Amino acid sequence: MKFIFVLALAALLSPSEMITKMTDSLYVPEQKIAVQGVDRDNNRISLEFDKAKKVLKKTEKGGTSEMKLSEMPLFLKLFFFDADKKAPESIGIAAKSLSGALHAAGINTEVSSMSVSEFDGSATLAVGKEKRFSKADVLELSKESMRPALLKVGDETFVFSDYHRSPLPLVFPGRIRFFKNGVLQNEWLFLRDEYKQN
């Protein structure tokens, strides 16, 4: 029964509607979105996005840098964006901007298909793939939550998981893994205290 629902959902939603639903599912009402975590070498990392200024402040290895929304890496743009549910049209505007960024990176935002995550076997909706087994740059969304599960552009792949363990539960991943040519390059853990290992 669940599978039939997912097929119906995929058939009813256009790729732009999928991106809008994703943006809505990741919305944070606060004007500043902040998470702290560690990389795979246990170096601390802090990310703070100021919606009003549209600036991301990143602190790692003792240094701090700032970047404008337009300069942010695509995988971070999925989670840090300017929107306000008091102005519902802003979700659509943020989604349209994100769709443009995905398109500029080489993802065909006009096509989508049902797919399966190669990392955990879960069902996904794939923006950028016309058919499940086609090779393409893609943004895969969890079929259940519409949150990003995977972003693949060129030889780079980002896998997002453990949303339920994040300091911002259900709107930011607790784990982000970065692969280049299939080889793990880095992993960032953004976990609540009860999930951190000593």
Disulfide bonds with the S-S distance in Angstrom:
none
